[in-house]
């Protein structure tokens, strides 16, 4: 039987749309994190966004008054590195379609990376690319036409900003599918790898954990696929109307992270 929110030990937090929006922290985020620490619970930050390094996220959170270390994050890049090492030999040549930061993280982890159309490329790996060029799209089409393996960090269609949304990795994958007929093997949410990696990292059971996010098709679906309870918050992309028609059914639906805090503190019926 699932544990109530007040007894959870590990809170897996999506970030943008869940604890902040773009560069603005939600008012109840820091009180929520303080409540977790006061009761010995743990927060881990999960993100599908592969365009930034963990160092960049640490700085971004610090600018909003949230203290975090590298050990507090699990990213789609982390899960992708684990996947590549489990399924490919170390010498496998991987064409990286993404930001310079993404490329650096992969290279430093020991992945044999390139950004050139080399004959021995075996894998096309695509992340959320805020440095996108037409040349990268062209390279991807050439490689996919050759039949290389195709992996993408996440299927998110949009990334929220203060002014609206911008195309994320899933949108670019749709462009490439239209051009080539090929679809990637997605690694990040909604697939369970990131969440299972986070639970393993923290040394708790799945029953001790809960996934919190604002997207049904990634955050909530990943929890369902991993067998972990979920909380869908209405502070970001998703709406109550979305939840009513979505095949991914959250364990709980809450207004925002402040309501999650109240549930954790036993102030709401469960």
C-alpha positions in Angstrom: 0.0 0.0 0.0 1.3 3.5 -0.9 2.6 5.6 1.9 0.9 9.0 2.5 2.7 12.1 1.5 3.4 13.0 5.2 5.5 9.8 5.4 7.5 10.1 2.2 11.3 10.3 2.5 12.3 11.3 -1.0 10.7 14.0 -3.1 11.7 13.9 -6.8 11.1 17.5 -8.0 10.7 18.7 -11.6 12.0 22.2 -11.6 10.7 24.7 -14.2 6.9 25.0 -13.7 7.1 23.1 -10.4 9.4 25.0 -8.0 10.0 28.1 -10.2 9.0 29.6 -13.5 12.0 30.7 -15.7 13.9 32.8 -13.2 11.3 33.4 -10.6 11.0 31.1 -7.6 7.5 30.3 -6.4 6.7 31.8 -2.9 6.2 28.4 -1.2 9.2 26.6 -2.7 11.8 27.6 0.0 9.3 26.9 2.9 8.6 23.5 1.3 12.3 22.6 1.2 12.8 23.9 4.7 10.0 21.6 5.9 11.6 18.6 4.2 14.9 19.2 5.9 13.3 19.8 9.3 11.7 16.4 9.1 14.6 14.5 7.6 13.2 14.1 4.2 15.2 14.6 1.0 14.6 16.5 -2.2 16.3 15.6 -5.5 15.9 17.8 -8.5 15.1 16.0 -11.8 15.2 17.7 -15.1 14.8 16.6 -18.7 16.6 19.8 -19.8 20.0 18.6 -21.2 21.1 22.1 -22.4 22.6 23.1 -19.1 25.2 21.6 -16.8 24.4 20.8 -13.1 26.7 23.7 -12.2 24.4 26.1 -14.1 21.4 24.8 -12.3 23.2 25.1 -8.9 23.9 28.8 -9.8 20.3 29.3 -11.0 18.9 27.9 -7.8 21.4 29.9 -5.7 20.2 33.1 -7.5 16.7 32.3 -6.3 17.9 31.6 -2.7 18.0 27.8 -2.9 21.2 26.0 -1.8 22.0 22.8 -3.7 25.0 20.7 -4.6 25.8 18.3 -7.5 24.5 15.4 -5.4 21.1 16.9 -5.3 20.4 16.5 -9.1 19.5 13.7 -11.5 19.3 14.9 -15.1 18.4 13.3 -18.4 22.1 13.6 -19.3 23.0 11.5 -16.3 20.5 8.8 -17.4 21.6 9.0 -21.0 25.2 8.4 -20.0 24.2 5.4 -17.9 22.2 4.1 -20.9 25.1 4.6 -23.4 27.6 2.9 -21.2 25.2 -0.1 -20.6 24.4 -0.6 -24.3 27.5 0.5 -26.3 31.2 -0.2 -26.2 33.4 2.6 -25.0 34.8 3.2 -28.5 31.4 3.8 -30.1 31.3 7.1 -31.9 28.4 9.4 -30.8 27.4 12.4 -32.8 26.2 15.0 -30.3 23.3 17.2 -31.4 23.0 19.7 -28.5 24.6 22.5 -26.7 28.4 22.9 -25.9 27.6 22.2 -22.3 25.8 18.9 -23.2 28.8 17.9 -25.3 31.2 18.7 -22.5 29.3 16.6 -20.0 29.2 13.6 -22.3 32.9 13.9 -23.2 34.0 14.2 -19.5 31.9 11.1 -18.7 34.0 9.1 -21.2 31.6 9.0 -24.1 33.4 9.1 -27.5 31.8 12.2 -28.9 31.9 14.2 -32.2 30.1 17.0 -33.8 31.3 16.2 -37.3 30.0 13.8 -40.0 32.6 11.1 -39.5 32.3 7.7 -41.2 32.4 5.7 -38.0 29.5 7.5 -36.2 27.2 4.8 -34.8 24.8 6.9 -32.7 23.0 10.2 -33.2 22.3 11.7 -29.7 20.0 14.7 -29.5 19.4 16.9 -26.5 17.5 20.1 -26.0 19.5 22.5 -28.1 19.4 26.2 -27.4 22.2 26.6 -29.9 20.4 25.0 -32.8 21.6 25.6 -36.4 20.3 24.3 -39.7 23.6 22.6 -40.2 22.9 20.3 -37.2 19.5 19.5 -38.7 21.1 18.6 -42.0 23.8 16.5 -40.3 21.1 14.6 -38.4 19.1 13.9 -41.6 22.3 12.6 -43.3 23.1 10.3 -40.3 19.5 9.1 -39.9 19.4 8.3 -43.6 22.5 6.1 -43.1 20.7 4.2 -40.5 22.7 5.1 -37.3 21.1 4.5 -33.9 19.0 7.4 -32.8 18.7 8.5 -29.1 17.2 11.6 -27.6 17.4 12.8 -24.0 13.8 13.8 -23.6 10.4 14.0 -25.5 9.3 17.4 -24.1 7.6 19.5 -26.9 8.1 22.8 -25.2 10.3 24.5 -22.6 8.5 27.1 -20.5 9.9 30.7 -20.3 8.6 33.9 -18.7 7.2 34.9 -22.2 5.6 31.6 -23.1 7.1 28.4 -24.6 10.0 27.5 -26.9 10.5 24.3 -28.9 12.1 21.6 -26.8 13.8 18.3 -27.9 10.5 16.6 -28.7 9.5 19.3 -31.2 12.8 19.0 -33.0 12.4 15.2 -33.0 9.0 15.7 -34.7 10.7 17.8 -37.4 13.3 15.1 -38.0 10.6 12.4 -38.1 8.8 14.5 -40.8 12.0 14.7 -42.8 13.3 11.2 -42.3 10.6 9.0 -40.9 12.9 8.1 -38.0 12.0 8.4 -34.3 14.5 8.3 -31.4 14.7 6.1 -28.3 13.9 8.7 -25.6 15.8 8.4 -22.3 14.4 11.0 -19.9 10.9 11.3 -18.5 8.4 9.7 -19.2 10.7 6.7 -19.2 11.5 5.4 -15.8 15.3 5.5 -15.9 15.8 8.9 -14.2 13.5 8.1 -11.4 14.9 4.6 -10.8 18.4 6.1 -10.8 17.3 8.7 -8.3 15.8 6.1 -5.9 18.9 4.0 -6.2 21.1 7.0 -5.6 19.3 7.9 -2.4 19.0 4.3 -1.1 15.2 4.3 -0.4 12.4 2.2 -1.7 10.0 3.3 -4.4 7.2 3.4 -1.8 9.3 6.1 0.1 9.4 8.3 -3.0 7.0 10.7 -4.8 7.5 12.4 -8.2 6.2 16.0 -8.4 5.8 17.8 -11.7 3.7 20.0 -13.9 3.6 17.8 -17.1 1.5 14.8 -17.3 3.2 13.3 -20.4 6.7 13.4 -18.9 6.7 14.0 -15.1 3.6 12.0 -14.2 4.1 9.4 -16.8 7.6 8.7 -15.6 6.3 8.1 -12.1 3.6 5.8 -13.3 6.2 3.9 -15.5 8.6 3.6 -12.5 5.9 2.5 -10.1 6.3 5.6 -7.9 3.5 7.9 -6.6 3.0 11.2 -8.3 1.7 14.7 -7.6 0.6 16.8 -10.5 0.9 20.5 -9.7 -1.1 23.1 -11.6 1.6 25.8 -11.5 3.2 25.2 -14.9 2.3 23.7 -18.3 -0.5 21.3 -17.4 -4.1 22.1 -16.5 -6.9 20.3 -14.6 -8.6 19.8 -18.0 -5.5 18.1 -19.3 -5.6 15.7 -16.3 -9.2 14.8 -16.9 -8.4 13.5 -20.4 -4.8 12.3 -19.9 -4.1 8.5 -19.9 -1.4 9.3 -17.3 -3.3 9.5 -14.0 -1.5 11.2 -11.1 -1.8 9.8 -7.6 -2.6 13.4 -6.4 -3.5 16.7 -8.1 -2.5 19.9 -6.2 -2.5 23.6 -6.9 1.2 24.2 -6.3 4.2 23.3 -4.2 2.7 25.1 -1.2 -0.2 22.6 -1.2 2.3 19.8 -1.3 4.1 21.3 1.7 0.7 21.4 3.6 0.1 17.7 2.7 3.6 16.8 3.9 3.0 18.6 7.2 -0.3 16.8 7.6 -2.4 19.9 7.1 -4.5 18.4 4.3 -6.6 15.2 4.2 -5.1 12.4 2.1 
